[in-house]
Amino acid sequence: MTRIFPEDLDAGLATRAIHAGQRPEPHAGAIMTPLYLTSTYVQDGLGQHKGYEYARGKNPTREALERNVATLEGGRHGFAFASGMGCLDSIMKLFRAGDHFVVGENVYGGTFRLFDKLLRHLGLSFSYVDTRDPQRVADAMTPATRGLLVETPTNPLMWLCDLSAMAEIARAHDALLIVDNTFATPVFQRPLELGAHIVWHSTTKYLNGHSDMIGGVAVVLEDALADRLQFIQNAAGAVPGPFDCWLALRGTKTLPLRMKQHDANGRQLAAWLVDRLGESAVIYPGLASHPQHALAARQMSGFGGMITLDLGSRERARQVLEGVRVFALAESLGGVESLISHPFSMTHGSVPADVKQAMGLTEGMVRLSCGIEDIEDLVADLDRAIG
Ligand SMILES: *Cc1c(COP(=O)(O)O)cnc(C)c1O
């Protein structure tokens, strides 16, 4: 089982990001974790091996990434997967037919699709609720509820949920609180410290940060839960290749540094957009006008680089989406480069139109992932595109 090196917890977050989970390689002392391109490991004798038997089960490059992210999240065990969705699919294998889940109604479109188009047919059932209101969450829990799955802030509506309140509700019902921490990252929010059982990420986004791989990772504190996840990771086999792990591990070294700049650019751009478009057009948890700004300030140590604009109509959204030159029109987020997207038709294309309508996800919405370029260039780019 990939358990963190406990001594790594003695260091601050930036130091952990660079060193946690990694030790100089024993042959030459290479400071960087080698890329272990191997499917199997030679055994000294029958039943005598170095803890590695077959690479679906364990790979040292993967272990370094798992330890690194687990330490950043304040957990004890990490499990890397081939994608964020592969990670969630494996987490859901902890459960069995008949189990019920309460899910945030504005979760990532792919999460909704996995539940609605695949797992529902395997006997799991899901209730979608507005997790901004803990009372609604509590009311949706049933005797069959085994998990509460939330995201905060959500994509693209930037709804927050109170993770301590969610943990209390989950524990009162013997359910697991499972938090998608992709948006905030452990730099700004650590759900395990607030009572979550499982934290997971699309490492594709901020953790890797360079838009050159797809991956997922789950982190837990409890040993018994870790045993079950490790069994699933090996048995179901949605594991990442070592090179993707190596890239993500390179990425996490600069995570605190990058998040600082994403946050600085996000705050400045959001303030400028309020001046340019008016308060009601800009959704960003760092703005005092955000209805949950107080919760954001309490629960997060930064607000990040994700901003949603409500431009009023699909035509107006198209004008901005097609008018930018520094921002690139693309799905995904969290890379060093700025991206712009149309959630209604892109990330949330698989969510039924009436469901989107009901939660206020409109065709005029545009989502910005502010990169770490010079803020003046991002401002000038949007200024030109807004016209
Ligand atoms: C991208 C994303 C996912 C899915 O991860 P993949 O790596 O694309 O499979 C899940 N949750 C959030 C919030 C995401 O942004």
The ligand as an SDF file (V2000), in Angstrom:
LIG
                    3D

 15 15  0  0  0  0  0  0  0  0999 V2000
  -11.8290   17.6510  -15.9230 C   0  0  0  0  0  0  0  0  0  0  0  0
  -12.5750   17.4180  -14.6780 C   0  0  0  0  0  0  0  0  0  0  0  0
  -12.9180   16.1110  -14.2950 C   0  0  0  0  0  0  0  0  0  0  0  0
  -12.6290   14.9010  -15.1650 C   0  0  0  0  0  0  0  0  0  0  0  0
  -11.2710   14.5910  -15.2500 O   0  0  0  0  0  0  0  0  0  0  0  0
  -10.5790   13.9500  -16.5450 P   0  0  0  0  0  0  0  0  0  0  0  0
   -9.1370   13.9340  -16.2000 O   0  0  0  0  0  0  0  0  0  0  0  0
  -10.9120   14.8120  -17.7150 O   0  0  0  0  0  0  0  0  0  0  0  0
  -11.1570   12.5760  -16.7010 O   0  0  0  0  0  0  0  0  0  0  0  0
  -13.5900   15.9480  -13.0960 C   0  0  0  0  0  0  0  0  0  0  0  0
  -13.9010   17.0020  -12.3100 N   0  0  0  0  0  0  0  0  0  0  0  0
  -13.5960   18.2680  -12.6530 C   0  0  0  0  0  0  0  0  0  0  0  0
  -13.9830   19.3920  -11.7560 C   0  0  0  0  0  0  0  0  0  0  0  0
  -12.9220   18.5120  -13.8490 C   0  0  0  0  0  0  0  0  0  0  0  0
  -12.6440   19.7830  -14.1910 O   0  0  0  0  0  0  0  0  0  0  0  0
  1  2  1  0
  2  3  1  0
  2 14  2  0
  3  4  1  0
  3 10  2  0
  4  5  1  0
  5  6  1  0
  6  7  2  0
  6  8  1  0
  6  9  1  0
 10 11  1  0
 11 12  2  0
 12 13  1  0
 12 14  1  0
 14 15  1  0
M  END
$$$$
